[in-house]
Every structure is written in structure tokens, then in C-alpha cells.
Amino acid sequence: MNGHDRLGYEQRLALELAAIGQRLVTISSEMRSASVASAATAVAEVVAPPPTPQAPVSVPLPPDPWSQQGAMPVPPPVPQQQWPQPPQQWPAPQPRESLFEKLGKDGAGSKLLAWVGGAITVLGFVLLLILAIQRGWLGPMPRVIGGAVFSGALVGIGIWLHRNPTGRTGAFALAATGFAGLYLDVIAATSLYEYLPPPVGLVVGLGVAATGVVLALRWDSQTLAVGVVAACAICSPVLTEGFTVLLVGFLLVLKMASTPVQIQRNWPGLAIAGGFPPIIASLLTTANAIPRDYEWTVVGVAAATTVVGIVVALLTTRKRPDDIVAVALVAGSALPAMFATTLLSDPANSVLAGAVAAVLLAIWMVPDLPRSFTTAAGATGMLALFQTTVIALDGNVRTAIVLAEAVLLAFLAARLNKKSALVGSIVFGAVGFLMTVSQAVPITWLLEEPRYVIAGSGDYAAGLVTAVVLGVFAATAPWAALKMQVLREPAKHPFPWIIAGLVLLYGAAGAVLCAALLVSPDESGFLFGHSVVTVSWTVAALFLLVRGINNKALRISGLILVGAAVVKLVTFDLAALDGVARVLAFLGAGLVLLTAGTRYAKLVASAKNPDSYESKPAAPPSY
């Protein structure tokens, strides 16, 4: 091989080696890109659900200048491995600890001793104040100052102990005892010694209670908050010498001081300790109040208790819709104002009860509030509405208004699909029916002649209106229940329909008889009225039979009504009526039954055999 050939061979070898090196660099970069893409795909499959498979899209690569001499094969893509996701594990419910298990824990004994000691200390502080007054120890001012210094020292020691985690149990008990002592000292200075005017004492008490509750919030201790509020509420009646207006004011101060923390934190114990003592104290204060003796002050405090309670309940349920304490609070807060109406005279008592009813029924109509909360408000509002009606009205007018309210509630139940309204309608209707039978349209009017009944034209007019409204209620309540799917059809659930039918019959009979007695308030009106009642029952029974050709329930109701009309003819009309009235009753009922019975038989036959000549279209029969 000469030099020229050797030089050419070395050049070709160098070019081949350079091409091989470039191909190795290209393969390395492609493998690196493939590994990065596979890692990104694996992460995407874990984070997001797998996408819908689509056709692969080829991305053109820039031309390789060294690949002109020879193309390297592209390795096939490596399939991605699908890793199964582990099933979701739900934590098993923890069993509730029993009382013995709680007492058996480490530190339970120290907590129990600390809190029992705090409660005994508060009681001892109250007894010391009472004994100092009885024995004349020191003067009033040293007693107040000494109590404040002693209680403040307890709070300071509690704050100092709280810095050490091992001493926090004692810190909670000492702080609660100290704040309770400070609050009771303020009550003593206001109620017993009169150093502070009541408005100033209430403001100072609000500051003390709010400081204690805020400290409990900072320490995140519901126990401390409940201890402060409960100790103050329990011991306050001792220092105010019973249930007075001032006591209710101090308990309302406790409630207002604990409300912001209770709304922010779900602490039901604090809600109970601060919410219900003012209600109980207001009721007992009203019960102990003497009429005409500062009754407006008692009523004002009771109304304030109601307003504060309803507002707190609304704020709580807005924050936590499932708070059961708010439900109990909105129902119980209305009681002080409703009970305070016993201290007022007309028309102030009915105005107060009506205001409570209007507020609660307005809350009942709000659609955004929880159903349990609105149901409690609606039930209490309907009770206040009934109280307003009973206070404001009397006589037969009261009965008619109660029944009208029952009809209105039935329409509201059907319109808004509120079962609480339907229950209220039934309760109002039942009470109105009893009032009707006993007073407005007594059963003696249907059985005895007017000369044995002491009644005037005004009574008969009110009885007529009441009987008509009773009949409307008897027809409206089942309709609303059927529309709400609470009550089934008469054929499937006949008993409620039978009860409603009997009430409707009583209302119709009372309306006819009262109308007859209103026209002629003597024996002739009584006899004519009963004749019309018997005939009207017969006509109504035939109407039900005609309408119930294809409805078993209506047919049965019509037959029962026919039987009732016949029984009335034989048992009452035959003995009580005489002369023309008896003849009219028997002839009217008999002719209606004979005339319409034949036609009803033809209608039944036509319904069973549609191809008969009697099934041809014809004008509806007229009876």
C-alpha cells in the first residue's frame, strides 16, 4: 500500500469514527428525552385520571447531518406500567369512653379535685359575704375591696400556673374561681351595698365576664368558659336575694358576654350555661311579681330576654346550621315575653303576644334557615298566635277566628309544603271544634227547642259564621294533607276522611239550623231548620253516590250518609218534629230518595254496560 492509499484509508477511518461518535450522542439524547417523558406520564397518571386513548402524533425531528451515511433504527416506545391505586381506608369509629374509663385516666383525679375545690371555694366566698353581713364583720367597703383583691389574686395565680403545661389543670380552676368571685363581688356591690348604680354595675359585670370568657378563648378551654359563666349564674340569686329584675339583668350580661365566643367556637356547654339561666330567671321573676307593682319593668326585662335570645339563636344557626342548642334557644326565648302578658291589661297584653307571634312566624317563613330551626320557631309562633287570639277576642268570635287560622295554616301547608303548618292547622282545628261544640254552636241547639235554649240573634249569627268556617276547615285540611302526600285516598285510608266528613256534617247542620233560627228564633224556625237538615243530608248523599259510580270511597260515603239521614228521620225527626215539619222532612227525604234512586240505578247499569242504549250521551240529570 503506497502513501497515497494509506492517507485515503486513514481519512475514511476518521470520518467513520466521527460518524459513530455523533450517532452515540444522538442516541443518548433520545434516551434521556424518553426517560423524562415517561416520568412525566407516570406523575400525570397518578394525579389525573387516564385520558382517552388517541392516535399517537409524530413530531418531526431536525435532520441529522451525520445520518446521511446510515440511518440508525429508532427503538420502540416502552409501555408505561399501570400501578394500582390502594383502596381508600376510612378510620374506624372510636367507641365512646365511659365515666369509669374517664376517671381511670392519668390526671383525672387531679382535674376532679381542682374543679371541686374551685366550686367549694366560690360557695365559701358567697357564704363569707353573707356571714360578714349577718355578723357585722368589717364594713361594706372593706368587704367589697377584700373580695376583689382575693379574687384577683386567684386569677393572677391561675395565669402564672398556666405557663407550665403540668399546672394548667389548676390554672383553669383557679382562674374560673377568681372570675366568678369578681363577678359576684360586683353583684354584691350593686345589689347589697348599693355602691354602684345598676347600670354601672351591669357594665362592670359585663367587663369582668367578657374578660374571663376571652381568656378561656385564648387558652382554648371550654371548661374554663363554662366554669366562669355557670358559677356566676348559679350563685347570683343568693346575692340578689331571690329572683329580681336586677338578677335577670346580670344574667343577660353573662349571656351577652359569652355570645361572641360561643358563636366563634362550637361550645354547646357555654351556650347552655349562658343561654337558659336568663329565661328561667325571667319566668320566675314574672311569677313572683305582684300585679300593678313595677309590672312594666318586669315586662321590659322579659321582652329584652326574648329579643336577646332570638337574636343569639339566629346568629348561632347562621354560623352552624346543625346546632341543636340554637333550636332549643329560639323556642325557649319566647316564653318570658309570652308569660309576661299575665301582668298587663288589654290591649297591651295582646299587642305583646302578637309581636312575639309575628317575629317567630316571620322566621318560620324564611326558606334559607335550617328546617329544624324554622319548625321550632313556627311551633312557638303558632302558640303565641293562639295566645293572642284568646287574649284579644272573646265569645263566639274567638272560635270563628281560631278556625279561620286553622284554614289559613292548611292553605300555607299545601302551598309551601310545610308539615309543621299542617300539624298546626289540625291542632287549631281540633281546638276550634271543641270550642264550637261547647260554646259557639253547642249540640243542645241541634237537639232542644229554642224555648229551652238561652240565646239571642247575635249568638245565632256568630254560630252561623262559626259553623261555615268549621265546614270549610273540614274540607280544607284533608285536601292539604292529600296534596302533601301525607294522607292517602279515602279508599286506602278511610278513617281520617270519615272524621273529616262527620265534622263537615256537624258544621253544615249547625249552619242550616243557625240560619233558620236567625230568621225565626222560635219553634217554627227550629222545626223548619231540622227539616232542611234532613233533606240536605239526603241530597248530599245522592250527590256522593252519583259522583262515586267509579269511585268506591265516594259510594261508601254516600251510602253512609243515606243511612245517617234515615236514622235521623226515625230517631229524632219522628219524635221531635210535629205537624208540617215532620211531613216535610219525611216527604222531602222520601221523594228525593225515590226519584234519584231510580236514576242512580240506570247510571250504575250504564257504567257496567257501556254498549247499552242508556250509555248514549245525554244531558246530566237534575235533581
TORKESE-619006 format. One record per residue (C-alpha): x, z, y; residue number from 1. Coordinates in steps of 0.5 Angstrom, whole numbers, plus 500, padded with zeros to 3 digits. Layout:
BEGIN
[pt [X, Z, Y], NUM]
...
This chain:
BEGIN
[pt [500, 500, 500], 1]
[pt [503, 498, 507], 2]
[pt [503, 502, 513], 3]
[pt [497, 498, 516], 4]
[pt [493, 499, 510], 5]
[pt [495, 506, 510], 6]
[pt [493, 507, 517], 7]
[pt [486, 504, 516], 8]
[pt [485, 508, 510], 9]
[pt [486, 515, 514], 10]
[pt [482, 513, 520], 11]
[pt [476, 511, 515], 12]
[pt [477, 518, 511], 13]
[pt [477, 522, 518], 14]
[pt [470, 518, 520], 15]
[pt [467, 520, 513], 16]
[pt [469, 528, 514], 17]
[pt [467, 528, 521], 18]
[pt [460, 525, 519], 19]
[pt [460, 530, 513], 20]
[pt [461, 536, 518], 21]
[pt [456, 533, 523], 22]
[pt [451, 533, 517], 23]
[pt [452, 540, 515], 24]
[pt [451, 542, 523], 25]
[pt [444, 539, 523], 26]
[pt [442, 542, 516], 27]
[pt [444, 549, 519], 28]
[pt [440, 548, 525], 29]
[pt [434, 545, 521], 30]
[pt [434, 551, 516], 31]
[pt [435, 556, 522], 32]
[pt [428, 553, 525], 33]
[pt [425, 553, 519], 34]
[pt [426, 561, 518], 35]
[pt [424, 562, 525], 36]
[pt [417, 558, 524], 37]
[pt [416, 562, 517], 38]
[pt [417, 569, 520], 39]
[pt [412, 567, 526], 40]
[pt [407, 564, 521], 41]
[pt [407, 571, 517], 42]
[pt [406, 575, 523], 43]
[pt [400, 571, 525], 44]
[pt [397, 571, 518], 45]
[pt [398, 579, 519], 46]
[pt [395, 579, 526], 47]
[pt [390, 574, 526], 48]
[pt [385, 571, 520], 49]
[pt [388, 565, 517], 50]
[pt [386, 559, 520], 51]
[pt [382, 553, 518], 52]
[pt [387, 548, 514], 53]
[pt [388, 542, 517], 54]
[pt [393, 536, 516], 55]
[pt [400, 537, 518], 56]
[pt [402, 534, 524], 57]
[pt [409, 531, 524], 58]
[pt [414, 532, 530], 59]
[pt [419, 526, 531], 60]
[pt [426, 529, 532], 61]
[pt [431, 526, 536], 62]
[pt [435, 520, 533], 63]
[pt [442, 523, 530], 64]
[pt [448, 518, 532], 65]
[pt [451, 520, 525], 66]
[pt [445, 519, 521], 67]
[pt [446, 511, 521], 68]
[pt [451, 511, 516], 69]
[pt [447, 515, 511], 70]
[pt [440, 519, 511], 71]
[pt [440, 526, 508], 72]
[pt [434, 528, 505], 73]
[pt [429, 533, 508], 74]
[pt [428, 539, 504], 75]
[pt [420, 540, 502], 76]
[pt [417, 546, 506], 77]
[pt [417, 553, 503], 78]
[pt [410, 555, 501], 79]
[pt [408, 561, 505], 80]
[pt [406, 567, 501], 81]
[pt [400, 571, 502], 82]
[pt [401, 578, 502], 83]
[pt [394, 582, 500], 84]
[pt [392, 587, 505], 85]
[pt [391, 594, 503], 86]
[pt [384, 597, 503], 87]
[pt [381, 601, 509], 88]
[pt [382, 608, 507], 89]
[pt [376, 613, 510], 90]
[pt [378, 620, 511], 91]
[pt [374, 625, 506], 92]
[pt [369, 629, 510], 93]
[pt [372, 636, 511], 94]
[pt [368, 642, 508], 95]
[pt [366, 647, 513], 96]
[pt [369, 654, 513], 97]
[pt [365, 660, 511], 98]
[pt [365, 666, 515], 99]
[pt [370, 670, 510], 100]
[pt [374, 664, 510], 101]
[pt [375, 664, 518], 102]
[pt [376, 672, 517], 103]
[pt [381, 671, 512], 104]
[pt [386, 666, 516], 105]
[pt [392, 669, 519], 106]
[pt [391, 671, 526], 107]
[pt [383, 672, 525], 108]
[pt [384, 680, 525], 109]
[pt [388, 680, 532], 110]
[pt [383, 675, 535], 111]
[pt [377, 679, 533], 112]
[pt [380, 686, 535], 113]
[pt [382, 683, 542], 114]
[pt [375, 680, 544], 115]
[pt [371, 686, 541], 116]
[pt [376, 690, 545], 117]
[pt [374, 686, 551], 118]
[pt [367, 687, 550], 119]
[pt [367, 694, 550], 120]
[pt [372, 694, 556], 121]
[pt [366, 690, 560], 122]
[pt [361, 695, 558], 123]
[pt [365, 701, 559], 124]
[pt [366, 698, 566], 125]
[pt [359, 698, 567], 126]
[pt [358, 705, 565], 127]
[pt [363, 707, 569], 128]
[pt [360, 704, 575], 129]
[pt [353, 708, 573], 130]
[pt [356, 714, 572], 131]
[pt [360, 714, 578], 132]
[pt [354, 713, 582], 133]
[pt [350, 719, 578], 134]
[pt [356, 724, 579], 135]
[pt [358, 722, 586], 136]
[pt [365, 721, 584], 137]
[pt [369, 718, 590], 138]
[pt [365, 714, 595], 139]
[pt [362, 707, 594], 140]
[pt [367, 703, 598], 141]
[pt [373, 706, 593], 142]
[pt [369, 705, 587], 143]
[pt [368, 697, 589], 144]
[pt [375, 697, 591], 145]
[pt [378, 700, 585], 146]
[pt [373, 696, 580], 147]
[pt [376, 690, 584], 148]
[pt [383, 692, 583], 149]
[pt [382, 694, 576], 150]
[pt [379, 687, 574], 151]
[pt [384, 683, 578], 152]
[pt [390, 687, 574], 153]
[pt [387, 685, 568], 154]
[pt [386, 677, 570], 155]
[pt [394, 678, 572], 156]
[pt [396, 681, 565], 157]
[pt [392, 675, 562], 158]
[pt [395, 670, 566], 159]
[pt [402, 673, 564], 160]
[pt [401, 673, 557], 161]
[pt [398, 666, 557], 162]
[pt [406, 664, 558], 163]
[pt [407, 666, 551], 164]
[pt [404, 662, 545], 165]
[pt [404, 668, 541], 166]
[pt [400, 672, 546], 167]
[pt [394, 667, 548], 168]
[pt [389, 671, 544], 169]
[pt [390, 677, 548], 170]
[pt [390, 673, 554], 171]
[pt [384, 670, 553], 172]
[pt [380, 676, 552], 173]
[pt [384, 680, 558], 174]
[pt [382, 674, 563], 175]
[pt [375, 674, 561], 176]
[pt [374, 681, 561], 177]
[pt [377, 681, 568], 178]
[pt [373, 676, 571], 179]
[pt [367, 679, 568], 180]
[pt [369, 685, 572], 181]
[pt [370, 682, 578], 182]
[pt [363, 678, 578], 183]
[pt [360, 685, 576], 184]
[pt [363, 688, 582], 185]
[pt [361, 683, 587], 186]
[pt [353, 684, 584], 187]
[pt [354, 692, 585], 188]
[pt [357, 691, 592], 189]
[pt [351, 687, 593], 190]
[pt [345, 690, 590], 191]
[pt [347, 697, 589], 192]
[pt [351, 699, 595], 193]
[pt [349, 693, 600], 194]
[pt [356, 692, 603], 195]
[pt [355, 684, 602], 196]
[pt [348, 681, 604], 197]
[pt [345, 677, 599], 198]
[pt [347, 670, 601], 199]
[pt [354, 672, 602], 200]
[pt [354, 676, 595], 201]
[pt [352, 670, 592], 202]
[pt [357, 665, 595], 203]
[pt [363, 670, 593], 204]
[pt [360, 671, 586], 205]
[pt [360, 663, 585], 206]
[pt [367, 663, 587], 207]
[pt [369, 668, 582], 208]
[pt [365, 665, 577], 209]
[pt [368, 658, 578], 210]
[pt [375, 661, 578], 211]
[pt [374, 663, 571], 212]
[pt [371, 657, 569], 213]
[pt [376, 653, 572], 214]
[pt [382, 657, 569], 215]
[pt [378, 656, 562], 216]
[pt [378, 649, 563], 217]
[pt [386, 649, 565], 218]
[pt [387, 653, 559], 219]
[pt [382, 648, 555], 220]
[pt [379, 654, 552], 221]
[pt [371, 654, 551], 222]
[pt [372, 661, 548], 223]
[pt [374, 664, 555], 224]
[pt [369, 660, 559], 225]
[pt [363, 663, 554], 226]
[pt [366, 670, 555], 227]
[pt [366, 670, 562], 228]
[pt [359, 667, 563], 229]
[pt [356, 671, 557], 230]
[pt [359, 677, 559], 231]
[pt [356, 676, 567], 232]
[pt [349, 674, 564], 233]
[pt [348, 680, 559], 234]
[pt [351, 686, 564], 235]
[pt [348, 683, 570], 236]
[pt [341, 686, 569], 237]
[pt [344, 693, 569], 238]
[pt [347, 693, 576], 239]
[pt [341, 690, 579], 240]
[pt [336, 695, 576], 241]
[pt [332, 690, 572], 242]
[pt [329, 683, 573], 243]
[pt [329, 682, 580], 244]
[pt [330, 676, 585], 245]
[pt [337, 677, 586], 246]
[pt [338, 677, 579], 247]
[pt [336, 670, 578], 248]
[pt [340, 668, 584], 249]
[pt [346, 671, 581], 250]
[pt [345, 667, 574], 251]
[pt [343, 661, 578], 252]
[pt [350, 662, 581], 253]
[pt [353, 662, 574], 254]
[pt [349, 656, 572], 255]
[pt [352, 652, 578], 256]
[pt [359, 654, 577], 257]
[pt [359, 652, 569], 258]
[pt [355, 646, 570], 259]
[pt [361, 641, 572], 260]
[pt [366, 644, 567], 261]
[pt [360, 643, 562], 262]
[pt [359, 636, 564], 263]
[pt [366, 634, 563], 264]
[pt [367, 638, 556], 265]
[pt [362, 638, 551], 266]
[pt [362, 645, 550], 267]
[pt [355, 647, 548], 268]
[pt [356, 654, 548], 269]
[pt [358, 654, 555], 270]
[pt [351, 650, 556], 271]
[pt [347, 655, 552], 272]
[pt [351, 661, 556], 273]
[pt [350, 658, 563], 274]
[pt [343, 655, 562], 275]
[pt [338, 659, 559], 276]
[pt [339, 666, 562], 277]
[pt [336, 664, 569], 278]
[pt [330, 661, 565], 279]
[pt [329, 668, 561], 280]
[pt [330, 672, 567], 281]
[pt [325, 668, 572], 282]
[pt [320, 668, 567], 283]
[pt [321, 676, 566], 284]
[pt [321, 677, 574], 285]
[pt [315, 673, 575], 286]
[pt [311, 677, 569], 287]
[pt [314, 684, 573], 288]
[pt [312, 681, 580], 289]
[pt [306, 684, 583], 290]
[pt [301, 679, 586], 291]
[pt [301, 679, 593], 292]
[pt [308, 682, 593], 293]
[pt [313, 677, 595], 294]
[pt [310, 672, 591], 295]
[pt [313, 667, 595], 296]
[pt [320, 669, 594], 297]
[pt [319, 669, 586], 298]
[pt [315, 663, 586], 299]
[pt [321, 660, 590], 300]
[pt [326, 662, 586], 301]
[pt [322, 660, 580], 302]
[pt [322, 653, 583], 303]
[pt [329, 653, 584], 304]
[pt [331, 655, 577], 305]
[pt [326, 649, 574], 306]
[pt [330, 644, 579], 307]
[pt [337, 646, 577], 308]
[pt [335, 646, 570], 309]
[pt [332, 639, 570], 310]
[pt [338, 636, 574], 311]
[pt [343, 639, 570], 312]
[pt [340, 636, 564], 313]
[pt [339, 629, 567], 314]
[pt [347, 630, 569], 315]
[pt [349, 632, 562], 316]
[pt [344, 627, 558], 317]
[pt [347, 621, 562], 318]
[pt [354, 624, 560], 319]
[pt [353, 625, 553], 320]
[pt [346, 622, 550], 321]
[pt [346, 626, 544], 322]
[pt [347, 633, 547], 323]
[pt [341, 637, 544], 324]
[pt [342, 642, 549], 325]
[pt [340, 638, 554], 326]
[pt [334, 636, 551], 327]
[pt [332, 644, 550], 328]
[pt [334, 645, 557], 329]
[pt [329, 639, 560], 330]
[pt [324, 642, 556], 331]
[pt [325, 650, 558], 332]
[pt [327, 649, 565], 333]
[pt [320, 647, 567], 334]
[pt [317, 654, 564], 335]
[pt [319, 658, 570], 336]
[pt [315, 654, 575], 337]
[pt [309, 653, 571], 338]
[pt [309, 660, 569], 339]
[pt [310, 662, 577], 340]
[pt [303, 659, 578], 341]
[pt [300, 665, 576], 342]
[pt [302, 668, 582], 343]
[pt [299, 663, 587], 344]
[pt [292, 662, 589], 345]
[pt [288, 655, 590], 346]
[pt [290, 650, 591], 347]
[pt [298, 652, 592], 348]
[pt [298, 653, 584], 349]
[pt [295, 646, 582], 350]
[pt [300, 643, 587], 351]
[pt [306, 646, 584], 352]
[pt [304, 645, 577], 353]
[pt [302, 638, 579], 354]
[pt [309, 637, 582], 355]
[pt [312, 639, 575], 356]
[pt [308, 634, 571], 357]
[pt [310, 628, 576], 358]
[pt [317, 630, 575], 359]
[pt [317, 630, 568], 360]
[pt [312, 624, 567], 361]
[pt [317, 620, 571], 362]
[pt [323, 622, 567], 363]
[pt [319, 620, 561], 364]
[pt [318, 613, 563], 365]
[pt [325, 612, 564], 366]
[pt [327, 607, 559], 367]
[pt [335, 608, 559], 368]
[pt [334, 615, 557], 369]
[pt [335, 617, 550], 370]
[pt [328, 618, 546], 371]
[pt [329, 625, 544], 372]
[pt [330, 627, 552], 373]
[pt [324, 623, 554], 374]
[pt [320, 625, 549], 375]
[pt [322, 633, 550], 376]
[pt [320, 631, 558], 377]
[pt [314, 628, 556], 378]
[pt [311, 633, 552], 379]
[pt [313, 638, 557], 380]
[pt [310, 634, 563], 381]
[pt [303, 633, 559], 382]
[pt [303, 640, 558], 383]
[pt [304, 641, 566], 384]
[pt [299, 636, 567], 385]
[pt [293, 639, 563], 386]
[pt [295, 646, 566], 387]
[pt [294, 642, 573], 388]
[pt [287, 639, 571], 389]
[pt [285, 646, 568], 390]
[pt [287, 650, 575], 391]
[pt [284, 644, 580], 392]
[pt [278, 643, 576], 393]
[pt [272, 647, 573], 394]
[pt [266, 646, 569], 395]
[pt [264, 639, 566], 396]
[pt [268, 635, 571], 397]
[pt [274, 638, 568], 398]
[pt [272, 636, 561], 399]
[pt [271, 629, 563], 400]
[pt [278, 629, 567], 401]
[pt [281, 631, 560], 402]
[pt [278, 626, 556], 403]
[pt [280, 621, 561], 404]
[pt [287, 623, 561], 405]
[pt [287, 622, 553], 406]
[pt [284, 615, 554], 407]
[pt [290, 613, 559], 408]
[pt [295, 616, 554], 409]
[pt [292, 612, 549], 410]
[pt [293, 606, 553], 411]
[pt [300, 608, 555], 412]
[pt [302, 609, 548], 413]
[pt [299, 602, 546], 414]
[pt [303, 599, 552], 415]
[pt [309, 602, 552], 416]
[pt [310, 603, 544], 417]
[pt [311, 611, 545], 418]
[pt [309, 615, 539], 419]
[pt [309, 621, 544], 420]
[pt [304, 618, 548], 421]
[pt [299, 617, 542], 422]
[pt [300, 624, 540], 423]
[pt [299, 627, 547], 424]
[pt [292, 623, 547], 425]
[pt [290, 625, 540], 426]
[pt [291, 633, 543], 427]
[pt [288, 631, 549], 428]
[pt [282, 628, 546], 429]
[pt [281, 634, 541], 430]
[pt [281, 639, 546], 431]
[pt [276, 635, 550], 432]
[pt [272, 634, 544], 433]
[pt [272, 642, 543], 434]
[pt [270, 643, 551], 435]
[pt [265, 637, 550], 436]
[pt [261, 640, 544], 437]
[pt [262, 648, 547], 438]
[pt [260, 646, 555], 439]
[pt [259, 639, 557], 440]
[pt [254, 636, 552], 441]
[pt [253, 642, 547], 442]
[pt [250, 641, 541], 443]
[pt [244, 645, 543], 444]
[pt [242, 639, 548], 445]
[pt [241, 635, 542], 446]
[pt [237, 640, 537], 447]
[pt [233, 644, 542], 448]
[pt [228, 642, 547], 449]
[pt [229, 643, 555], 450]
[pt [225, 649, 556], 451]
[pt [230, 653, 551], 452]
[pt [236, 650, 555], 453]
[pt [238, 652, 562], 454]
[pt [241, 646, 565], 455]
[pt [240, 642, 571], 456]
[pt [240, 635, 573], 457]
[pt [247, 636, 576], 458]
[pt [249, 638, 569], 459]
[pt [246, 632, 565], 460]
[pt [249, 627, 570], 461]
[pt [256, 631, 568], 462]
[pt [254, 631, 561], 463]
[pt [253, 623, 561], 464]
[pt [259, 621, 564], 465]
[pt [263, 626, 559], 466]
[pt [259, 623, 553], 467]
[pt [261, 616, 555], 468]
[pt [268, 618, 556], 469]
[pt [268, 621, 550], 470]
[pt [266, 615, 546], 471]
[pt [271, 611, 550], 472]
[pt [276, 615, 547], 473]
[pt [274, 615, 540], 474]
[pt [274, 607, 540], 475]
[pt [281, 607, 544], 476]
[pt [285, 612, 540], 477]
[pt [284, 608, 533], 478]
[pt [286, 602, 537], 479]
[pt [292, 604, 540], 480]
[pt [294, 607, 533], 481]
[pt [293, 601, 529], 482]
[pt [296, 596, 534], 483]
[pt [303, 601, 534], 484]
[pt [302, 600, 526], 485]
[pt [301, 608, 526], 486]
[pt [294, 607, 523], 487]
[pt [292, 602, 517], 488]
[pt [286, 598, 517], 489]
[pt [279, 602, 515], 490]
[pt [279, 599, 508], 491]
[pt [286, 602, 507], 492]
[pt [286, 609, 511], 493]
[pt [279, 610, 512], 494]
[pt [279, 618, 514], 495]
[pt [281, 617, 521], 496]
[pt [276, 612, 522], 497]
[pt [271, 616, 519], 498]
[pt [273, 622, 524], 499]
[pt [273, 617, 530], 500]
[pt [266, 614, 528], 501]
[pt [263, 621, 528], 502]
[pt [266, 623, 535], 503]
[pt [263, 616, 537], 504]
[pt [256, 617, 535], 505]
[pt [256, 624, 538], 506]
[pt [258, 621, 545], 507]
[pt [253, 615, 544], 508]
[pt [248, 620, 542], 509]
[pt [250, 625, 548], 510]
[pt [250, 619, 553], 511]
[pt [243, 617, 551], 512]
[pt [240, 624, 551], 513]
[pt [243, 626, 558], 514]
[pt [241, 619, 561], 515]
[pt [234, 621, 558], 516]
[pt [234, 628, 561], 517]
[pt [237, 626, 567], 518]
[pt [230, 621, 568], 519]
[pt [225, 626, 566], 520]
[pt [228, 633, 565], 521]
[pt [222, 636, 560], 522]
[pt [220, 635, 553], 523]
[pt [218, 628, 554], 524]
[pt [225, 626, 556], 525]
[pt [228, 630, 550], 526]
[pt [223, 626, 545], 527]
[pt [224, 619, 548], 528]
[pt [231, 620, 548], 529]
[pt [232, 622, 541], 530]
[pt [227, 616, 539], 531]
[pt [232, 612, 543], 532]
[pt [238, 615, 539], 533]
[pt [235, 614, 532], 534]
[pt [233, 606, 534], 535]
[pt [240, 605, 537], 536]
[pt [244, 608, 531], 537]
[pt [240, 603, 526], 538]
[pt [242, 597, 531], 539]
[pt [249, 599, 531], 540]
[pt [249, 600, 523], 541]
[pt [246, 593, 522], 542]
[pt [251, 590, 527], 543]
[pt [256, 593, 523], 544]
[pt [253, 590, 517], 545]
[pt [253, 583, 520], 546]
[pt [260, 583, 522], 547]
[pt [262, 586, 516], 548]
[pt [260, 581, 511], 549]
[pt [267, 579, 509], 550]
[pt [270, 586, 511], 551]
[pt [269, 592, 506], 552]
[pt [270, 597, 511], 553]
[pt [265, 595, 516], 554]
[pt [260, 594, 511], 555]
[pt [261, 601, 508], 556]
[pt [261, 604, 515], 557]
[pt [254, 600, 517], 558]
[pt [251, 603, 510], 559]
[pt [253, 610, 512], 560]
[pt [250, 609, 519], 561]
[pt [244, 607, 516], 562]
[pt [244, 613, 511], 563]
[pt [245, 617, 517], 564]
[pt [239, 614, 521], 565]
[pt [235, 615, 515], 566]
[pt [237, 623, 514], 567]
[pt [236, 624, 522], 568]
[pt [229, 621, 521], 569]
[pt [227, 625, 515], 570]
[pt [230, 632, 517], 571]
[pt [230, 632, 525], 572]
[pt [225, 627, 528], 573]
[pt [220, 628, 523], 574]
[pt [220, 636, 525], 575]
[pt [222, 636, 532], 576]
[pt [218, 630, 535], 577]
[pt [211, 629, 535], 578]
[pt [206, 624, 538], 579]
[pt [208, 618, 540], 580]
[pt [215, 620, 540], 581]
[pt [215, 621, 532], 582]
[pt [211, 614, 532], 583]
[pt [216, 610, 536], 584]
[pt [222, 613, 532], 585]
[pt [219, 611, 525], 586]
[pt [216, 604, 527], 587]
[pt [222, 602, 531], 588]
[pt [227, 604, 526], 589]
[pt [223, 601, 520], 590]
[pt [222, 595, 524], 591]
[pt [229, 594, 525], 592]
[pt [231, 595, 518], 593]
[pt [226, 591, 515], 594]
[pt [227, 585, 520], 595]
[pt [234, 585, 520], 596]
[pt [235, 587, 512], 597]
[pt [232, 580, 510], 598]
[pt [236, 576, 515], 599]
[pt [242, 580, 512], 600]
[pt [241, 578, 505], 601]
[pt [240, 571, 507], 602]
[pt [247, 572, 510], 603]
[pt [250, 575, 504], 604]
[pt [248, 570, 500], 605]
[pt [250, 564, 504], 606]
[pt [257, 567, 504], 607]
[pt [257, 568, 497], 608]
[pt [255, 560, 496], 609]
[pt [257, 556, 502], 610]
[pt [254, 550, 499], 611]
[pt [247, 552, 499], 612]
[pt [243, 550, 505], 613]
[pt [243, 556, 508], 614]
[pt [250, 556, 510], 615]
[pt [249, 550, 515], 616]
[pt [251, 552, 522], 617]
[pt [245, 555, 526], 618]
[pt [245, 559, 532], 619]
[pt [247, 566, 531], 620]
[pt [241, 571, 529], 621]
[pt [238, 575, 535], 622]
[pt [235, 582, 533], 623]
